[in-house]
């Protein structure tokens, strides 16, 4: 490339006159005492003739209808002389205002560019210092930019890029490979990119040369990001990346542009290193993001080092690494703090190490590993983080954490709303922690909403690989390893566990019910309650039911849809790593009062029960109706059980106005007394239930007692009988008169139909008078217990 520049410079030197000296530039030379002074348009016609020249800019210079083009010049300086020199470009020339091409040793200093595009192409030793690049359009448009294409040995210092201005440095391959590896540099020192400005670095040069890049004390908001590739050494030191609410504060993206022609240099080890040191990344949507969508050049060893950095208060991830195409990119994170971020995530990476790293105050898991291999070389402190699955550390998709002999792990005050407060290891994908024995592990005050307050999924370690627990009283468990069955209200402990299930007999439409608990292994290998999903499958392996079980004894309820009866099937119950529990399902014929409805696959009310407001529940064998109805059976054999079929039974389904409940009633066919009131039962509530007798002076049934109060009652009624005879004589109510006959007949008829026409004291006065006429004085008694 240097040879190419020499040829170009010789060509232009032979065809152009070369002058040297110093010139003053101002749109108002009348106020300038120095000479020669002219507007910029005077020099712009042929800037390429000015070598070894300094142009002093005074005041504001406007570029309106011409372009400043410097081609193949050497030792040219554009310097602002007074306190606020500036160059302003109008819209006609803003996209291509100032161009430097094939030149060497060009310096721009102490000038403010407004709405101008400055391009530097294929040039060496370019220096920009104490300058400002500004846009009047703000952040909505990137109309203006500083474009440096193959600007070798470029230095920018003490300069500012304001909102809406983009610096676009990129490197392309040389036409061919050199015998020796060429080295060029790019140095930024004390450069500020205000909010809304940005950098888009593209390195497309492959291995045709090496670029050494230094960002020192750069304050930046990278709207577009850095896309390194090829051969480079990139140092970012004492810099800050902040206030990008739309993307990553610092984006390192290896993309498809990294593919380019490769050159080899015998005896030279090709290595590309990115070192981010003593820098801060904060208040962004994401903090540091490292990604790629293409595999890196195989001939180059790539290495990223993040050292002594503070990454904090980013909305989503503070650290995000996706190494899908960076599998063998070594990333070392050293003496770095990840504080107060939404989370920190490492994905699809095989060569990442952490040493003296602190992860704290994250709101969505402190550190999440997905399909990654991470090595802990020294201290890892994870504290006061929260998450759902895994509060401090979450390992998923076959991730592995390799803990070296010099490591020291501390998990303090982390919380997961679900499981794994301190550490969560996904067992289903064989994620694991690999460590040498006696590595110090501190687990203090971690918690989880359900299980695994300190640790979830770490168990079964042999004595030779056990951690040295600083606090042995930890809460831990794992995925379900055992499934247990319990009786209702039994304490959920493994000693009460039943490992098998007896054959289940059901009617079509009835639900299978099991009280189940799951047990996993804690860190020390003991069985402790855990959660999981229990599946029921048939003998063909078809999934029939799936139920989530928390860390307590819970009910599984499954209703098979059956279209036939009297057959036997085999079902399996399993969860996660547990053994299958096999039992037989035996389907019986529908019981009395029920019949099979094949469309529903369930037993419903039989035809003899089909009536408005009558419902049947096959799960409880209950029958429900609205009252004033009696349903029961008349059978020719011995008493039957409602759980069994009885072909000899005959269903009675009749209205019942006497002694039947007027309210809604739920009962079973082998306990029809529930339909009756006043302690009555049997068919149509026609008699007292067992242990009860009909009371004198009432239609009710009650319990009689053998005690001496009966003697007092007998004496009372004897006296009342005498008084009744005296009353009849006094009133002349004799049979011969005839009045008594009519009165007694009337009273008897009304008393007989009282339960029909007057329900439960609806006519209390009339009822009382009629009762007295029938010699019912309201004393509901019986004299002795006949049972």
C-alpha positions in Angstrom: 0.0 0.0 0.0 2.9 2.3 0.8 4.4 1.6 -2.6 1.1 2.4 -4.2 0.9 5.7 -2.4 4.4 6.6 -3.5 3.6 6.0 -7.1 0.5 8.1 -6.9 2.4 10.9 -5.2 5.1 10.9 -7.9 2.5 11.1 -10.6 0.8 14.1 -9.1 4.1 15.8 -8.3 5.2 15.6 -11.9 2.0 17.1 -13.2 1.3 19.8 -10.7 3.2 22.7 -9.4 4.0 22.4 -5.7 4.0 25.4 -3.4 4.7 25.8 0.2 4.0 28.3 2.9 1.1 29.5 4.9 -2.3 31.0 3.9 -5.1 32.7 5.7 -8.7 31.7 5.0 -11.7 33.9 5.9 -15.0 34.9 4.3 -14.2 38.4 5.5 -10.6 39.1 4.9 -11.1 42.8 5.4 -11.0 42.2 9.1 -7.9 40.0 8.9 -4.6 41.6 9.3 -2.5 38.6 8.2 -1.8 38.0 4.5 -2.2 36.5 2.1 -5.9 36.1 3.0 -8.6 34.8 0.7 -12.0 33.1 0.9 -11.7 29.3 0.8 -13.2 29.2 -2.7 -10.0 30.8 -4.0 -7.9 27.9 -2.8 -10.5 25.2 -3.5 -10.0 25.2 -7.2 -6.8 23.2 -7.0 -6.0 22.2 -3.4 -3.8 19.4 -4.7 -1.0 21.9 -5.6 -0.6 22.9 -2.0 2.1 20.7 -0.3 4.0 21.6 2.8 1.3 24.2 3.5 -0.6 25.5 6.5 -4.1 27.0 6.0 -5.2 29.2 8.9 -9.0 29.5 9.2 -10.3 32.7 10.8 -14.0 33.1 11.8 -16.7 31.2 9.9 -16.0 29.8 6.5 -19.0 28.7 4.4 -18.8 26.1 1.7 -21.7 26.6 -0.7 -21.1 25.5 -4.2 -17.7 23.9 -4.3 -15.9 20.9 -2.8 -12.6 20.9 -1.0 -10.6 18.1 -2.6 -7.0 17.3 -1.6 -5.5 14.5 -3.7 -2.0 13.2 -3.2 -0.9 16.1 -1.1 1.8 16.0 1.6 2.3 17.9 4.8 -0.9 20.0 4.7 -2.5 21.5 7.8 -5.9 23.0 8.3 -5.8 25.0 11.5 -8.3 27.2 13.2 -6.5 30.4 14.3 -8.9 32.3 16.6 -11.1 31.0 19.4 -14.1 29.7 17.4 -13.1 29.0 13.8 -15.6 26.9 11.9 -16.5 25.5 8.5 -20.1 25.4 7.6 -21.4 23.4 4.6 -24.7 24.1 3.0 -27.1 21.3 1.8 -25.8 21.3 -1.8 -22.3 20.1 -0.8 -23.0 18.5 2.6 -22.7 14.9 1.4 -19.2 15.4 0.0 -17.8 18.6 1.4 -14.1 17.9 2.2 -12.2 15.0 0.7 -8.6 13.9 1.3 -7.3 11.1 -0.9 -4.0 9.4 -1.5 -2.3 11.9 0.8 0.3 11.9 3.5 0.7 13.8 6.7 -2.5 15.8 6.7 -3.6 17.6 10.0 -6.9 19.1 10.9 -6.8 21.1 14.2 -9.0 23.5 16.2 -11.8 23.6 13.6 -15.5 23.1 14.1 -17.3 21.4 11.2 -21.0 22.0 10.9 -23.2 20.0 8.5 -20.2 18.8 6.6 -19.1 15.4 5.5 -15.3 14.8 5.7 -13.8 11.9 3.8 -10.3 10.5 4.1 -9.4 7.7 1.8 -6.3 5.7 1.2 -4.0 8.1 3.1 -1.3 8.0 5.7 -0.5 9.9 8.9 -3.8 11.7 9.3 -4.2 13.8 12.5 -7.4 15.4 13.8 -7.2 17.3 17.0 -9.2 19.8 19.1 -12.0 19.7 16.5 -15.8 19.4 16.6 -18.1 17.6 14.1 -21.6 18.8 14.5 -25.0 18.3 12.8 -27.9 20.8 13.0 -30.4 17.9 12.4 -29.9 16.2 15.7 -30.4 12.5 16.4 -33.2 11.9 13.8 -30.9 11.8 10.8 -27.3 10.7 10.2 -26.8 13.1 7.3 -23.2 13.9 8.1 -20.2 11.8 8.9 -16.5 11.5 9.1 -15.6 8.7 6.7 -12.1 7.3 7.0 -11.5 4.5 4.5 -8.0 2.9 4.8 -6.8 5.9 6.7 -3.6 4.5 8.0 -1.9 5.8 11.1 -4.9 7.9 12.0 -5.0 9.9 15.2 -8.0 11.7 16.6 -7.6 13.6 19.9 -9.4 16.1 22.1 -12.4 16.2 19.7 -16.2 16.0 19.9 -18.8 14.3 17.7 -22.2 15.7 18.4 -25.7 14.3 18.0 -26.5 13.2 14.5 -22.9 12.9 13.4 -21.4 9.5 12.6 -17.8 8.4 12.4 -17.4 5.6 9.9 -13.9 4.1 9.9 -13.4 1.0 7.7 -10.5 -1.0 6.4 -10.5 -3.0 3.2 -8.0 -5.5 1.9 -4.9 -4.5 -0.1 -4.7 -5.6 -3.7 -2.3 -8.4 -2.8 -0.3 -9.9 0.0 3.0 -8.5 1.2 6.1 -10.5 2.0 6.0 -9.1 5.5 3.1 -8.3 7.7 2.3 -4.6 7.5 1.2 -2.7 10.6 -1.0 0.4 10.8 -2.6 2.3 13.7 -5.7 4.1 14.7 -5.6 6.1 18.0 -8.4 8.0 19.7 -7.5 10.0 22.8 -9.9 12.2 24.8 -12.7 11.9 22.2 -16.3 12.5 23.2 -19.3 11.2 21.3 -22.4 12.9 22.7 -25.8 11.2 22.9 -27.1 10.5 19.5 -23.8 10.3 17.7 -22.0 7.1 16.9 -19.2 4.9 15.6 -19.5 2.3 12.9 -16.2 0.5 12.6 -15.8 -2.1 9.8 -12.6 -4.1 9.6 -12.7 -6.0 6.3 -9.0 -6.3 5.6 -8.6 -9.9 6.6 -4.9 -10.8 7.1 -3.5 -8.5 4.4 -2.2 -6.2 7.2 -2.6 -5.6 11.0 -4.3 -2.7 12.6 -3.5 -1.5 16.1 -6.4 0.5 17.5 -6.4 2.4 20.8 -9.4 4.1 22.3 -8.1 6.0 25.3 -10.5 8.1 27.4 -13.3 7.9 24.8 -16.7 8.9 26.0 -19.1 7.3 23.7 -22.6 6.2 22.8 -22.2 3.7 20.0 -25.3 3.8 17.9 -24.0 1.4 15.4 -21.1 -0.6 17.0 -17.7 -2.0 16.4 -17.2 -4.8 13.8 -13.7 -6.0 14.2 -12.2 -8.6 11.9 -9.0 -9.8 10.3 -5.8 -9.0 12.1 -5.9 -6.4 14.9 -4.9 -5.4 18.3 -7.7 -3.3 19.8 -7.3 -1.6 23.2 -10.2 0.2 24.8 -9.0 1.8 28.0 -10.3 4.4 30.5 -13.4 4.9 28.4 -17.1 5.0 29.0 -20.1 3.9 26.9 -23.5 5.1 28.2 -27.0 6.4 27.6 -28.0 4.3 24.6 -31.6 3.5 25.3 -32.1 1.7 22.0 -29.2 -0.7 21.8 -25.9 -1.8 23.4 -23.6 0.7 24.9 -20.7 -1.2 23.4 -21.5 -3.6 20.6 -18.7 -5.9 19.3 -20.1 -7.7 16.3 -18.2 -10.1 14.1 -20.3 -10.2 10.9 -20.2 -11.5 7.4 -18.0 -8.6 6.4 -15.2 -10.3 8.3 -14.8 -12.7 5.4 -11.9 -11.7 3.2 -8.7 -12.8 1.5 -6.2 -14.4 3.8 -2.5 -13.9 3.6 0.0 -16.1 5.4 3.4 -15.0 6.9 5.7 -17.9 7.6 7.0 -17.9 11.1 4.5 -15.4 12.3 1.7 -16.3 14.7 -1.5 -14.5 13.6 -3.3 -13.3 16.7 -6.1 -10.7 17.1 -6.8 -9.3 20.6 -9.5 -7.1 21.9 -8.7 -5.7 25.4 -11.3 -3.6 27.3 -9.7 -2.3 30.4 -10.6 0.2 33.2 -13.7 1.2 31.4 -17.4 1.7 32.3 -20.6 0.7 30.4 -23.8 2.0 32.0 -27.4 3.2 31.5 -27.9 1.5 28.1 -30.6 -0.9 26.9 -27.8 -3.5 26.9 -24.3 -3.1 28.2 -21.4 -5.0 26.5 -22.7 -7.2 23.7 -20.5 -9.6 21.8 -22.0 -11.4 18.9 -21.3 -12.9 15.4 -23.2 -14.2 12.5 -20.2 -15.8 10.7 -17.3 -18.1 11.7 -14.0 -16.3 12.2 -10.9 -16.7 10.1 -9.4 -20.1 11.1 -5.8 -18.9 10.6 -6.2 -16.3 13.3 -6.3 -16.8 17.1 -8.9 -14.4 18.5 -8.8 -13.3 22.1 -11.0 -10.9 24.0 -10.0 -9.7 27.5 -12.4 -7.6 29.7 -10.3 -6.4 32.6 -11.1 -4.1 35.6 -14.3 -2.9 34.1 -17.6 -1.8 35.7 -20.8 -2.6 33.8 -23.8 -1.4 35.6 -27.4 -0.1 35.5 -28.2 -1.4 32.0 -31.9 -2.2 31.3 -31.5 -5.7 29.9 -28.2 -7.6 30.1 -25.1 -5.9 31.3 -23.0 -8.6 29.7 -24.4 -10.4 26.7 -22.2 -12.9 24.8 -23.6 -15.1 22.0 -20.8 -17.3 20.7 -22.8 -19.3 18.1 -20.1 -18.6 15.5 -17.4 -17.8 18.1 -17.1 -21.3 19.7 -13.3 -21.1 20.0 -13.0 -17.4 20.7 -11.3 -17.1 24.1 -12.9 -14.5 26.3 -11.4 -13.8 29.7 -13.3 -11.6 32.2 -11.0 -10.4 35.0 -11.5 -8.1 38.0 -14.8 -6.9 36.6 -18.1 -5.9 38.3 -21.5 -6.5 36.8 -23.8 -4.4 39.0 -27.6 -3.6 38.9 -28.2 -4.9 35.4 -31.3 -6.6 34.1 -29.2 -9.8 33.9 -26.0 -11.2 32.4 -26.1 -13.9 29.8 -23.5 -16.1 28.1 -24.8 -18.3 25.2 -23.2 -20.9 22.9 -19.7 -20.2 24.1 -16.9 -22.8 24.8 -14.0 -20.8 26.0 -14.9 -18.2 28.6 -13.2 -17.7 32.0 -14.1 -15.6 35.0 -11.6 -14.4 37.5 -12.4 -12.1 40.4 -15.8 -11.2 39.1 -18.7 -9.8 41.1 -22.3 -10.1 39.9 -24.7 -8.2 42.1 -28.2 -6.6 42.2 -29.4 -8.1 38.9 -33.2 -8.2 38.4 -33.4 -11.2 36.0 -30.8 -13.8 37.2 -27.3 -12.7 38.1 -25.5 -14.9 35.5 -27.3 -17.1 33.0 -25.3 -19.8 31.1 -26.9 -21.3 28.0 -25.1 -24.1 26.1 -21.8 -22.7 27.3 -18.6 -23.8 29.0 -17.3 -21.4 31.5 -14.3 -21.7 33.8 -14.0 -20.0 37.2 -10.3 -19.3 37.8 -10.5 -17.2 40.9 -13.2 -15.5 43.1 -16.8 -15.4 41.8 -19.1 -13.3 44.1 -22.8 -13.5 43.3 -25.0 -11.5 45.7 -28.4 -9.9 45.9 -29.7 -11.0 42.5 -33.2 -12.0 41.7 -34.7 -14.2 39.0 -37.5 -16.7 38.3 -35.5 -19.9 37.8 -32.1 -19.3 39.3 -31.6 -16.1 41.2 -27.8 -16.0 41.3 -26.6 -18.5 38.7 -28.7 -20.4 36.1 -27.2 -23.1 33.9 -29.2 -24.4 31.0 -28.9 -26.4 27.7 -26.0 -28.6 28.6 -23.9 -25.8 30.1 -20.9 -26.7 32.3 -19.1 -24.7 35.0 -15.5 -25.7 35.5 -14.3 -24.6 38.9 -10.5 -24.6 39.1 -8.5 -25.3 42.2 -7.8 -21.6 42.9 -11.5 -20.7 42.8 -13.7 -19.4 45.6 -17.4 -19.2 45.0 -19.8 -17.0 47.1 -23.6 -16.9 46.7 -25.2 -14.5 49.1 -28.7 -13.0 49.4 -30.0 -14.2 46.0 -33.6 -15.0 45.4 -35.6 -16.9 42.8 -39.3 -16.6 42.7 -39.6 -20.3 41.5 -36.6 -22.5 42.2 -32.8 -22.3 42.7 -32.3 -19.2 44.7 -28.5 -19.3 44.7 -27.7 -21.8 41.9 -29.9 -23.5 39.4 -28.6 -26.4 37.2 -30.9 -27.8 34.5 -30.6 -31.5 34.9 -32.7 -32.5 31.9 -30.0 -31.2 29.5 -27.2 -32.6 31.7 -25.8 -29.2 32.7 -23.3 -29.7 35.5 -20.6 -28.1 37.8 -17.2 -29.7 37.5 -14.8 -29.1 40.3 -11.8 -30.4 42.1 -12.4 -31.3 45.8 -12.7 -28.9 48.7 -13.3 -25.8 46.6 -14.7 -23.2 49.0 -18.4 -22.6 48.4 -20.4 -20.0 50.5 -24.2 -20.2 50.4 -25.8 -17.7 52.8 -29.3 -16.4 52.9 -30.4 -17.5 49.5 -34.1 -18.3 49.0 -36.6 -19.6 46.4 -40.4 -19.3 46.2 -40.8 -23.1 45.9 -37.8 -25.3 46.1 -34.0 -25.2 46.2 -33.4 -22.1 48.2 -29.7 -22.3 47.9 -29.1 -25.0 45.2 -31.3 -26.8 42.7 -29.9 -29.6 40.6 -26.5 -30.1 42.2 -26.4 -33.5 43.9 -24.8 -36.9 43.7 -21.2 -35.6 44.1 -18.8 -38.2 45.4 -16.7 -37.3 48.4 -13.7 -36.6 46.1 -15.7 -33.8 44.3 -17.6 -32.3 47.2 -17.3 -28.5 47.7 -16.0 -27.2 51.0 -19.3 -25.7 52.2 -18.7 -22.7 54.4 -22.3 -23.0 55.6 -23.4 -26.7 55.6 -27.0 -25.8 56.5 -28.3 -25.3 53.0 -31.6 -25.8 51.2 -31.3 -27.9 48.1 -33.2 -30.4 45.9 -33.3 -31.6 42.3 -35.6 -32.8 39.6 -38.0 -35.5 40.6 -36.3 -38.9 41.1 -39.1 -40.7 43.0 -42.9 -40.5 42.7 -44.9 -41.4 45.8 -48.6 -42.0 46.5 -50.3 -41.0 49.8 -53.6 -41.2 51.5 -55.5 -38.0 51.9 -54.3 -35.9 54.9 -51.2 -38.0 55.2 -48.0 -36.1 56.1 -45.8 -35.6 53.0 -42.6 -37.4 54.0 -40.7 -40.1 52.2 -41.2 -42.6 55.0 -45.0 -42.5 54.3 -44.5 -43.1 50.6 -46.3 -45.8 48.7 -44.5 -46.8 45.6 -47.3 -48.7 43.8 -50.9 -48.2 42.9 -53.6 -51.0 43.2 -55.9 -51.8 40.3 -58.5 -49.1 39.8 -62.2 -50.0 39.4 -64.3 -47.2 37.9 -67.5 -46.6 36.0 -67.5 -44.8 32.7 -67.2 -41.0 33.4 -65.7 -41.5 36.9 -62.4 -39.7 37.5 -59.2 -41.5 38.6 -57.8 -39.8 41.6 -54.3 -40.1 43.1 -52.6 -38.1 45.8 -49.1 -37.7 44.6 -45.8 -36.2 45.8 -42.5 -36.0 44.1 -39.1 -36.3 45.7 -35.7 -35.2 44.4 -32.2 -35.5 45.9 -30.6 -32.7 47.9 -26.9 -31.8 47.7 -26.1 -34.5 50.3 -28.1 -37.2 48.5 -31.2 -37.3 50.7 -34.7 -37.4 49.3 -36.6 -34.1 49.7 -39.9 -32.8 48.2 -39.6 -31.2 44.8 -41.9 -30.3 42.0 -42.5 -31.6 38.5 -45.0 -32.8 36.0 -46.7 -36.2 36.2 -47.9 -37.9 33.1 -50.4 -40.7 32.6 -50.0 -42.8 29.5 -51.7 -45.9 28.1 -50.1 -49.1 27.2 -49.4 -47.7 23.7 -47.4 -44.8 25.1 -50.1 -42.2 24.3 -50.2 -39.3 26.7 -53.6 -39.2 28.4 -53.0 -36.6 31.1 -50.4 -34.2 32.4 -50.5 -32.6 35.8 -48.1 -30.2 37.5 -47.3 -31.2 41.1 -45.8 -28.6 43.5 -43.5 -29.6 46.3 -46.5 -31.0 48.4 -48.9 -33.9 48.1 -51.3 -32.9 45.4 -54.3 -34.5 43.6 -54.1 -35.9 40.1 -57.5 -36.2 38.6 -58.1 -37.8 35.2 -61.4 -38.8 33.6 -61.0 -41.4 30.8 -63.5 -41.1 28.0 -65.0 -44.5 27.6 -67.4 -45.9 25.1 -67.7 -49.4 26.4 -67.8 -51.2 29.7 -66.5 -54.3 31.3 -62.9 -54.2 30.0 -59.4 -53.9 31.4 -56.6 -51.6 30.3 -53.0 -50.8 31.5 -51.9 -47.3 32.4 -48.5 -45.8 33.4 -47.7 -42.9 35.7 -44.3 -41.3 35.4 -42.5 -38.0 36.0 -39.1 -36.8 34.8 -36.5 -39.4 35.8 -38.8 -41.4 38.0 -39.7 -45.1 37.3 -42.9 -45.9 35.7 -45.8 -46.9 38.0 -48.0 -49.4 36.2 -51.6 -50.2 37.3 -54.6 -51.7 35.7 -57.8 -49.8 35.0 -61.0 -51.9 35.2 -64.2 -50.4 33.8 -67.4 -51.7 35.3 -71.0 -51.6 34.1 -72.9 -48.5 35.1 -74.6 -48.9 38.5 -78.3 -48.8 39.4 -80.0 -45.6 38.2 -77.3 -44.9 35.6 -76.8 -45.8 32.0 -73.9 -45.4 29.5 -74.1 -42.4 27.2 -71.6 -43.3 24.5 -71.5 -39.8 23.1 -70.2 -38.5 26.4 -68.3 -41.6 27.4 -69.9 -41.4 30.8 -72.7 -42.9 32.9 -75.7 -40.6 33.1 -79.2 -40.8 34.6 -81.0 -43.9 33.4 -84.3 -43.6 31.6 -86.3 -44.4 34.8 -84.7 -41.3 36.4 -84.9 -39.0 33.4 -87.0 -36.2 34.7 -86.8 -32.4 34.8 -84.6 -31.1 37.6 -83.1 -34.5 38.2 -79.3 -34.9 37.8 -76.9 -37.7 38.3 -73.2 -37.6 39.2 -71.3 -40.7 38.4 -68.2 -39.6 40.4 -70.1 -39.4 43.7 -73.1 -41.6 42.7 -75.2 -38.8 43.9 -78.7 -38.0 42.6 -80.1 -34.5 43.0 -83.6 -33.1 42.6 -85.6 -30.0 43.7 -87.7 -31.7 46.4 -91.3 -33.0 46.8 -90.1 -36.0 45.0 -89.1 -39.5 46.1 -86.7 -41.6 44.2 -85.8 -45.1 45.4 -85.9 -48.7 44.5 -88.2 -51.6 45.0 -86.3 -54.9 44.7 -87.0 -58.5 45.2 -83.7 -59.5 46.7 -81.7 -58.5 49.7 -80.6 -54.9 50.2 -78.1 -53.7 47.6 -75.2 -51.3 47.5 -75.4 -48.3 45.2 -71.8 -49.0 44.0 -73.0 -52.3 42.4 -75.4 -53.2 39.7 -78.7 -54.9 40.6 -80.8 -56.1 37.7 -83.7 -57.0 40.0 -84.1 -53.5 41.3 -87.0 -51.4 40.1 -86.7 -47.6 40.2 -89.6 -45.6 41.9 -89.7 -42.0 40.7 -92.9 -40.4 42.1 -94.1 -37.0 43.5 -94.2 -37.0 47.2 -96.3 -34.4 49.0 -96.3 -35.9 52.5 -93.1 -36.0 54.6 -90.7 -35.3 51.7 -88.3 -32.4 51.8 -89.6 -29.4 49.8 -86.0 -28.3 49.2 -83.3 -29.4 46.9 -82.0 -32.9 47.9 -78.8 -34.8 47.1 -78.7 -38.5 48.0 -77.6 -42.0 47.0 -79.9 -44.7 46.0 -78.8 -46.8 49.0 -79.6 -43.9 51.4 -83.0 -42.5 50.3 -83.8 -41.2 53.9 -82.2 -38.0 52.9 -85.3 -37.1 50.9 -87.5 -37.2 54.0 -88.2 -34.8 56.9 -89.1 -35.3 60.5 -86.8 -38.3 60.9 -88.9 -40.3 58.4 -87.6 -42.7 55.9 -88.2 -45.9 53.9 -90.4 -46.0 50.8 -92.2 -42.7 50.1 -91.1 -41.6 53.6 -93.9 -43.7 55.0 -92.3 -44.7 58.3 -89.8 -43.7 60.9 -86.2 -44.4 60.4 -84.4 -46.9 62.6 -84.2 -45.8 66.2 -87.2 -43.4 65.9 -90.9 -43.9 66.8 -94.1 -42.0 65.9 -94.8 -39.4 68.5 -98.2 -39.1 70.2 -99.9 -35.9 69.3 -97.9 -35.5 66.1 -97.0 -37.0 62.7 -93.3 -36.6 63.5 -90.9 -39.3 64.5 -88.7 -39.0 67.6 -86.6 -40.9 70.0 -88.2 -42.3 73.1 -86.5 -42.5 76.5 -87.2 -44.9 79.4 -87.3 -42.6 82.4 -89.6 -41.7 85.3 -91.0 -38.7 83.6 -93.4 -41.1 81.8 -95.3 -41.6 85.2 -95.9 -37.8 85.4 -97.2 -37.7 81.8 -99.6 -40.6 82.5 -100.9 -38.9 85.6 -101.4 -35.7 83.7 -103.3 -37.3 80.9 -105.5 -39.2 83.4 -106.6 -35.9 85.0 -107.1 -34.4 81.6 -109.3 -37.3 80.6 -111.6 -36.7 83.5 -111.8 -33.1 82.8 -112.6 -33.8 79.1 -115.6 -36.0 80.2 -116.8 -33.2 82.5 -116.5 -30.7 79.6 -118.5 -32.9 77.2 -121.3 -33.3 79.8 -121.4 -29.6 80.5 -121.6 -28.7 76.8 -124.1 -31.5 76.1 -121.8 -32.7 73.3 -123.2 -36.2 73.2 -123.5 -38.6 70.3 -127.3 -38.6 70.5 -127.3 -34.8 69.8 -125.3 -35.2 66.6 -123.2 -32.1 66.9 -120.2 -34.0 68.1 -120.2 -36.4 65.1 -119.9 -33.6 62.6 -117.2 -31.8 64.5 -115.1 -34.9 64.9 -115.5 -35.8 61.3 -114.5 -32.3 60.2 -111.5 -32.2 62.5 -110.2 -35.6 61.4 -110.4 -34.8 57.7 -108.6 -31.4 58.1 -106.0 -33.0 60.3 -105.4 -35.7 57.7 -104.8 -33.2 54.8 -103.0 -30.7 56.9 -99.5 -31.7 55.6 -100.8 -31.2 52.0 -102.6 -27.8 52.4 -100.5 -26.2 55.1 -96.8 -26.9 54.9 -94.8 -26.5 58.1 -97.0 -24.1 60.1 -98.2 -21.9 57.3 -101.6 -21.5 59.2 -100.5 -21.7 62.8 -103.8 -20.6 64.5 -106.1 -22.9 62.5 -103.6 -25.7 62.8 -103.6 -25.3 66.6 -107.4 -25.3 66.9 -107.7 -28.4 64.7 -105.0 -30.1 66.8 -107.0 -29.4 70.0 -110.2 -30.8 68.4 -108.2 -34.0 67.6 -107.1 -34.1 71.3 -103.6 -33.1 70.1 -102.5 -30.6 72.8 -99.0 -30.1 71.4 -97.2 -32.7 73.6 -95.0 -34.7 71.2 -94.2 -37.7 73.3 -93.8 -41.5 73.5 -93.8 -43.5 76.6 -91.0 -46.0 76.2 -88.3 -47.0 73.7 -89.4 -50.0 71.7 -86.0 -50.6 70.2 
